Amino acid sequence: MAYEHILVEREGPITIVTLNRPQVFNALHKPAHFELDDAFNKFSADPDQWVAIVTGAGDKAFSAGNDLKFQAAGGERGWAKSGFGGLVSRFDCDKPIIAAVNGFAMGGGFEVALACDLIVAAENAIFALPEPSVGLAALAGGLLRLPRVIGMKRAMGMILTARRVSAKEGLELGFVNEVAPVGGALAAAKAIAKKICELSPMSIRASKQIAIRGAEMPLAQALVEQETWPAFKAMRDSADFVEGPKAFAEKRKPNWTGR
């Protein structure tokens, strides 16, 4: 599939997906959603790709969210099963996904970032759920994920006022993992991705799946069930499961294959 609205690059085991509509601050419309769905489907299915980074073209915006002008002009609205941005309803990907936020992450753009496992934000990044200011609501996961990440009272402070939050405050609130210099979000995200790639990808996938699934059930139940989940079984049956202890015993770096 040839992409018109996004760019996809691969640097070793790292996939970098760039929202490439800078003329509309990387706002997303139906064609872009389906391109993102395809790109993340391919990332999820490729055993040689271990970590993904999603970012926006330019330094002004990660994404302004839904392309309201496209919609107002009669453009059809819609997305694939994976949801807004190909990510907000993607619950079957156990590989880490990092948002490198450069500039505005508004509405659906913020929701895409929240759907990622980590958020790295440039100092000029701004986050908000402004939907009520245009008679809408943040139904692409923002109203559900934000309270889970920072707590209900803090989330309501953003949701009920539609106020804009800086990268620094996002770090203080707890939804931003790291703040980078202006123009440096992608480089900082790549540095984190490389650190992740030093670890067993099978272990990382099992860890992500257990953490996310386990958070949805009582601790006692999760402790019992975690070893029955697919990513754990895949880790246990993998070559990496043998390679890790062997490399440790031989005092060398492990040769991870992700298989």
PyMOL commands that set and color helices and strands:
alter all, ss='L'
color gray80, all
select helices_A, chain A and resi 22-24+30-45+68-72+84-86+108-115+131-134+142-150+152-159+167-173+185-197+201-214+219-228+230-236+239-249
alter helices_A, ss='H'
color red, helices_A
select strands_A, chain A and resi 6-11+14-19+51-56+61-63+97-101+104-106+118-122+126-128+165-166+178-180
alter strands_A, ss='S'
color yellow, strands_A
deselect
rebuild
show_as cartoon
